[in-house]
Amino acid sequence: MKRTIFEVILALALVGAGAFGWTNWKQNQTASKQVTELKTASEEADKASKEKTDAIKAAEEEMSALRAEMAPLEKAARELTAVKGALANGATLADLETAYKSQKKLSAERHVGLGALRMLTKGAEDAGSVDAFRKALDLSELGDRKNIVCAAQLGLLAAGEQVTVLAECLPQSLKPEGATQGKSGKDAPTEKSSEKAGQAKDNGDDHSKPGDKTGEKKTAHWSYDGEMGPERWGKEFPTCAKGKSQAPLDIRGPFVKTRSVVTTDYKEGPLKMVNNGHTIQVNVPAGSKLRIDGVAYELLQFHFHRPSEEKLDGKPMAMVIHFVHKNAEGKLAVLGVLLKEGNENPGIKTLWANMPLEEGPEIAPDAVTFNPGNLLPREFDFFSYEGSLTTPPCTEGVRFFILKTTVNVAKEQVTAFPFKRNARPVQALNGREIFTN
C-alpha cells in the first residue's frame, strides 16, 4: 500500500516537473521573440533617426543656400525702395514727360525708360506704364534690342499683364512656368502682343539668337516645311495671313520711277556668326550704315535665304543675302543682294569657312574680321517696295531695296549652305507699286 502511494506521489511529481519545464520553455520562447522584436524596433528607430538627421542637415544646407540667394535680393529690394522713395513726389516724372512732349516720336529705349519711371513713381497699376512698355515692344523689332524687349516684357509682367516672356529674359529667381502668368481674370494676350512675343523669340526676319532650349517656356514654333510651314504661319501669327503688305514679292513690271538715292558705308569688324535654326546670320558691330535719301540706317546683321525669296519675273536666284538696317526712329530697311550660280565668291568663302553648321549660340572666330561690303556689287540700281519681315510674325512697314545687279556664288558654295530651303514663297502684291531708280 505504501509502495503504491509512493509511486502515485512520484508520478505526480514527474508530471508537475514536466509541466513546470514546459511552462518555463514557453516563457523563454516568448521572451526571445520579444527580444528580437525589440531589437528590430530599435534598428528601425535608429534608421528613422538617421533619416531625420540627414533631412535636417539637407534642410539646413538648403536654408543656407537660400539665405545666400536672398542676400542680393534683399539688397536689391532696399535699393528699389530707396529709388521709389526718391521718385515718390513725381517731380522727376513730370520733368521727363514735359521734355518728351517736344519730340514727335520716342525711341524704344525712351519708351521703356518712361514706363519704368512711371511704374516706380505711380505703381504697377499705372496704365501709362503698360502703354509705354507696349510701345517699346512695338519698336523693338530686332535681336540687337533684346535688352529692350526683356525690359518691356518684364515691366508688363510686373504690371500684371498677360505676356509671354522670353526664357532668357527671366532672372534666375523666376521659373519659366511663371513667365506667362498675369492677374486672374485678365484676357489672353492680344494678337499684337502674341506676335511680338513670337517675333522676339524667333527674331523676326531671323534677326538674332537661337531658338528655345528644351524645357524652357516656348512661344509658337515655325519652320519652312511640315505642320508649321509658311502656309500655316497665320495660325499663330495672324499678320502673316492677314497682312496686305507682305514680303517677299515677285518683282515684275510695270515699275514706277523713283528719285531715291541709296548708298552704303560698311566697315570691317570682328566676325560674329550664329546658326539660329532658320539661317546663317552674321551680326555686325556698330558703324556700318545704309543711307536712303541721306537718312542713316544702322546695319544690324545680314543673313541668307536659299533659294532667293524674291523672284525676278517669276524666277528665283540660287540665294539672296538680306542686309537688315534700322534708323533712329526704329524703321527697318532691307537691302537684298541676289546670288546666281557662277564663279566662287571670295567673301562667302570666308564666311563658310567659319560658319556653325549646327544651331547654337553666336560664335566669334579668333582674329577673323569681315567687311559686309565685300558681298555687294559695284552697281546700285535697285527695285524698291514696302514689305514686311519675311518670317513670323511678318511685321509690316519694312522698306525693301533689291539690287538689280547679281553677285556670283559657286554651286558648291550653295550646296554647302546647311539649309536646303529656307525661303518664304512670294506674297500677293495687293495693289502696291514696285519702284525702280
C-alpha positions in Angstrom: 0.0 0.0 0.0 2.8 2.4 0.9 4.6 1.5 -2.2 1.5 2.4 -4.3 1.2 5.7 -2.6 4.8 6.4 -3.2 4.5 5.6 -6.9 1.5 7.9 -7.2 3.3 10.7 -5.5 6.4 10.2 -7.7 4.2 10.2 -10.8 2.5 13.4 -9.7 6.0 14.9 -9.1 7.1 13.9 -12.5 4.0 15.4 -14.1 4.5 18.6 -12.1 8.2 18.8 -13.1 7.3 18.3 -16.8 4.6 21.0 -16.6 7.0 23.4 -14.9 9.6 22.7 -17.6 7.2 23.2 -20.5 5.9 26.4 -19.0 9.5 27.7 -18.4 10.4 26.8 -22.0 7.3 28.6 -23.4 8.2 31.7 -21.4 11.8 31.6 -22.7 10.4 31.3 -26.3 8.1 34.3 -25.7 10.9 36.3 -24.1 13.3 35.5 -27.0 10.6 36.6 -29.5 10.1 39.9 -27.6 13.9 40.5 -27.6 14.0 40.0 -31.4 11.1 42.4 -31.9 12.7 45.0 -29.6 16.0 44.7 -31.5 14.2 45.2 -34.8 12.3 48.1 -33.5 15.5 49.6 -32.2 17.2 49.2 -35.6 14.2 50.8 -37.3 14.2 53.7 -34.8 17.9 54.2 -35.4 17.3 54.2 -39.2 14.4 56.7 -38.9 16.5 58.9 -36.6 19.4 58.9 -39.2 17.0 59.7 -42.0 15.6 62.6 -39.9 19.1 63.8 -39.1 20.0 63.7 -42.8 16.8 65.5 -43.7 17.5 68.2 -41.1 21.1 68.5 -42.4 19.8 68.8 -46.0 17.2 71.4 -44.9 19.9 73.4 -43.1 22.1 73.3 -46.2 19.1 74.4 -48.4 18.3 77.2 -46.0 21.9 78.3 -46.1 21.8 78.4 -49.9 18.5 80.3 -49.8 20.0 82.8 -47.4 22.9 83.3 -49.8 20.4 83.8 -52.7 18.3 86.2 -50.6 21.2 88.5 -49.7 21.4 90.2 -53.1 17.6 90.2 -53.4 17.3 91.9 -50.1 19.9 94.5 -51.2 18.1 95.0 -54.5 14.8 95.4 -52.6 16.4 98.1 -50.3 17.8 99.9 -53.4 14.4 99.7 -55.1 12.7 101.1 -52.0 15.2 103.9 -51.9 14.6 104.7 -55.6 10.9 104.6 -55.2 11.0 106.9 -52.2 13.2 109.4 -54.1 10.8 109.5 -57.0 7.6 109.5 -55.0 6.9 113.2 -55.3 6.6 112.8 -59.1 8.7 115.8 -60.0 11.3 113.8 -62.0 8.5 112.1 -63.9 6.8 115.4 -64.7 10.1 116.9 -65.9 10.8 113.9 -68.2 7.2 113.9 -69.6 7.5 117.6 -70.3 10.8 117.1 -72.1 9.4 114.2 -74.2 6.3 116.2 -75.3 8.5 118.3 -77.6 9.6 115.2 -79.5 7.4 113.8 -82.3 8.5 110.2 -81.7 10.2 108.4 -78.9 12.7 105.5 -79.3 12.1 102.1 -77.8 14.8 102.9 -75.2 12.9 106.1 -74.1 9.6 104.3 -74.0 10.9 101.6 -71.8 12.6 104.1 -69.6 9.5 106.2 -69.3 7.5 103.0 -68.4 9.9 102.1 -65.7 9.9 105.6 -64.2 6.1 105.7 -64.3 5.9 102.3 -62.5 8.4 103.4 -59.9 6.5 106.7 -59.3 2.9 105.7 -59.7 3.0 101.9 -59.0 2.4 98.8 -61.1 -1.3 99.6 -61.7 -0.4 102.7 -63.7 -1.9 102.4 -67.3 0.7 104.8 -68.7 3.4 102.3 -67.7 1.7 99.5 -69.6 1.2 101.7 -72.6 4.9 102.8 -72.6 6.2 99.2 -72.3 3.9 98.1 -75.2 5.1 100.9 -77.4 8.7 99.9 -76.6 7.9 96.3 -77.7 6.3 97.7 -80.9 9.5 99.5 -81.8 11.9 96.7 -80.8 11.9 94.6 -83.9 15.4 93.1 -84.0 17.8 91.0 -81.9 20.1 93.9 -81.1 17.2 95.2 -79.0 16.8 92.1 -76.9 17.6 94.1 -73.7 14.7 96.5 -74.5 12.4 93.5 -75.3 13.3 91.9 -72.0 12.8 95.1 -70.0 9.4 95.8 -71.6 8.2 92.2 -71.2 9.3 92.1 -67.5 7.7 95.5 -67.0 4.4 94.2 -68.4 4.6 91.1 -66.3 5.2 93.2 -63.2 2.1 95.3 -64.1 0.1 92.0 -64.1 -0.4 91.9 -67.8 -0.6 88.6 -69.8 2.6 88.5 -71.8 4.9 85.7 -72.9 8.4 86.5 -71.5 11.4 85.1 -73.3 13.1 82.5 -71.1 16.5 84.3 -71.4 14.8 87.4 -70.1 13.8 85.8 -66.8 16.0 86.3 -63.7 17.4 83.2 -62.1 15.0 83.6 -59.2 12.0 83.2 -61.5 10.9 79.9 -63.0 9.8 79.7 -66.7 6.4 78.5 -65.6 5.6 81.8 -64.1 6.5 83.8 -67.2 3.1 83.8 -68.8 1.1 84.5 -65.6 -0.7 87.8 -65.0 -3.7 88.8 -62.9 -6.5 86.4 -62.7 -9.3 87.3 -64.9 -7.1 89.1 -67.5 -7.7 88.3 -71.1 -5.3 86.2 -73.1 -2.6 88.1 -75.0 -3.8 90.3 -77.8 -2.9 89.5 -81.4 -0.3 92.2 -81.3 1.4 91.1 -78.1 1.3 87.4 -79.3 3.0 88.4 -82.5 5.6 90.5 -80.6 6.4 87.6 -78.3 6.8 85.3 -81.3 8.9 87.9 -83.0 11.1 88.4 -80.1 11.7 84.6 -79.8 12.1 83.9 -83.4 13.7 87.2 -84.1 11.6 88.4 -86.9 13.5 88.0 -90.2 16.0 85.7 -88.5 17.4 88.7 -86.6 19.4 87.1 -83.8 19.7 84.4 -81.3 19.0 80.7 -81.5 15.5 79.4 -80.6 14.2 77.7 -77.5 16.1 75.2 -75.4 14.3 72.0 -74.3 12.4 72.6 -71.1 12.0 76.3 -71.5 8.8 78.2 -71.9 8.3 78.3 -75.7 6.5 80.6 -78.0 4.9 79.3 -81.2 7.3 77.2 -83.3 7.5 77.8 -87.0 9.5 76.3 -89.9 9.8 76.3 -93.6 8.0 72.9 -94.1 5.8 70.5 -92.2 3.0 71.3 -89.9 4.2 74.9 -89.2 5.4 75.7 -92.7 4.7 79.1 -94.3 1.2 78.3 -95.4 0.3 77.8 -91.7 2.2 80.7 -90.1 -1.0 82.6 -90.0 -2.5 80.2 -87.4 -0.1 81.5 -84.7 1.0 84.8 -86.3 -2.2 86.5 -87.8 -0.3 89.2 -89.7 1.4 86.5 -91.8 -2.1 85.6 -93.2 -4.0 88.9 -92.9 -1.3 91.5 -93.8 -1.7 93.4 -97.0 2.0 94.4 -97.5 3.7 91.1 -97.1 7.2 90.2 -98.4 8.8 88.8 -100.5 7.5 89.7 -103.9 7.8 88.5 -107.4 9.4 91.6 -109.0 7.9 92.4 -112.4 6.7 95.4 -114.2 5.2 97.9 -114.7 7.5 99.9 -112.4 7.3 103.4 -111.0 10.3 105.6 -111.3 11.8 106.9 -108.1 14.5 109.5 -107.4 15.6 107.9 -104.1 19.3 107.6 -103.6 20.7 104.6 -101.8 24.3 104.3 -100.7 26.2 102.1 -98.2 29.2 102.7 -95.9 30.0 99.4 -94.5 33.0 98.9 -92.1 35.3 95.9 -91.4 34.9 94.4 -88.0 35.2 91.2 -85.9 33.3 88.3 -87.5 30.3 87.1 -85.4 28.1 84.4 -86.7 25.1 82.4 -85.5 23.2 79.4 -86.8 19.7 80.2 -85.3 17.9 77.2 -86.7 16.5 79.2 -89.6 19.5 80.6 -91.4 23.2 81.6 -91.1 23.3 85.1 -89.7 26.3 87.5 -89.3 25.9 90.0 -86.5 27.6 93.3 -87.4 29.2 95.7 -84.9 28.1 99.3 -84.9 29.4 101.7 -87.5 28.2 100.3 -90.9 25.4 102.3 -92.4 22.9 102.4 -95.3 21.7 105.9 -96.3 18.4 106.4 -98.0 18.0 109.9 -99.3 20.5 111.0 -96.7 18.8 109.2 -93.8 21.2 106.9 -92.0 20.2 103.3 -91.2 22.5 101.2 -89.0 23.4 97.8 -90.4 22.5 95.3 -87.6 23.0 91.9 -89.3 22.8 90.1 -92.6 21.6 86.6 -93.3 21.0 84.1 -96.2 18.0 82.5 -97.9 18.1 79.5 -100.3 16.7 79.9 -102.9 16.2 83.7 -103.1 13.0 84.8 -101.6 12.4 87.5 -104.2 11.8 86.4 -107.8 12.5 88.3 -111.0 9.7 87.8 -113.5 8.8 84.6 -111.7 12.3 83.2 -111.5 14.3 82.8 -108.2 18.0 83.0 -107.9 20.2 80.5 -106.2 20.3 82.5 -102.9 19.8 86.0 -101.6 21.5 88.0 -98.8 19.3 90.3 -96.7 21.2 93.1 -95.1 18.9 94.4 -92.2 19.1 98.0 -91.1 17.3 100.2 -88.6 17.2 104.0 -88.3 16.9 106.2 -85.3 13.1 106.1 -85.4 13.1 102.3 -85.4 12.2 102.0 -89.1 13.5 98.9 -90.9 15.2 98.7 -94.3 16.4 95.6 -96.0 19.0 95.6 -98.8 18.7 92.5 -100.9 21.6 91.1 -102.9 20.7 88.3 -105.3 23.2 85.5 -105.8 23.3 83.5 -109.0 25.4 80.4 -109.7 28.7 81.1 -111.2 32.3 81.6 -110.0 33.3 81.1 -106.4 32.5 84.1 -104.2 35.6 85.1 -102.0 33.5 86.8 -99.4 31.2 83.8 -98.9 34.3 81.5 -98.9 35.5 83.4 -95.8 32.1 83.1 -94.1 31.5 79.4 -95.0 35.0 78.6 -93.6 33.8 79.8 -90.2 30.0 79.2 -90.1 28.5 77.0 -87.5 26.8 74.0 -89.1 24.5 73.3 -86.2 22.1 75.5 -84.3 23.7 77.1 -81.3 25.0 80.3 -79.7 26.8 83.1 -81.5 30.5 82.3 -82.4 33.3 84.7 -82.9 36.4 83.1 -84.6 39.7 84.4 -83.2 41.4 87.0 -85.3 38.8 86.9 -88.1 37.4 90.1 -89.5 34.9 90.8 -92.3 33.6 93.7 -94.3 30.0 93.3 -95.4 30.8 95.5 -98.4 32.7 92.6 -99.8 29.4 91.0 -100.7 28.0 93.9 -102.6 28.1 94.6 -106.4 29.5 97.8 -107.7 26.3 99.0 -109.3 23.4 100.1 -107.1 20.4 100.2 -109.4 17.5 98.7 -107.4 13.9 97.7 -107.2 12.0 99.0 -104.1 8.8 98.2 -102.4 7.1 98.4 -99.0 7.0 94.9 -97.3 7.3 93.0 -94.1 9.6 90.7 -92.2 9.7 87.5 -94.3 9.5 85.3 -91.2 7.0 85.3 -88.3 5.5 87.5 -87.0 5.6 89.1 -90.5 5.5 92.6 -89.1 4.9 95.2 -91.9 6.4 98.6 -92.5 9.8 97.3 -93.8 11.4 99.0 -96.9 13.0 96.7 -99.3 15.7 97.6 -101.8 16.6 94.7 -104.1 19.7 95.3 -106.2 19.4 94.7 -109.9 23.0 93.6 -110.3 23.5 90.0 -109.1 26.6 88.5 -107.4 28.2 85.2 -108.2 28.2 82.2 -105.9 29.6 78.8 -106.8 27.3 75.8 -106.9 29.5 74.1 -104.3 29.0 77.1 -102.0 25.2 76.9 -102.4 25.2 73.2 -101.5 27.5 73.8 -98.5 24.9 76.1 -97.0 23.4 74.0 -94.1 19.7 74.8 -95.0 18.3 73.1 -98.2 15.4 75.5 -98.3 14.7 78.5 -96.0 12.7 80.8 -98.3 9.1 82.1 -97.8 7.0 81.9 -101.0 6.3 85.2 -102.8 3.2 87.1 -101.5 0.3 89.0 -103.1 1.1 92.5 -104.4 -2.3 93.8 -103.2 -2.1 97.0 -105.3 1.4 98.0 -104.1 3.7 99.8 -106.5 7.2 98.5 -107.2 9.7 101.3 -107.7 12.9 101.5 -109.7 15.6 104.1 -110.0 
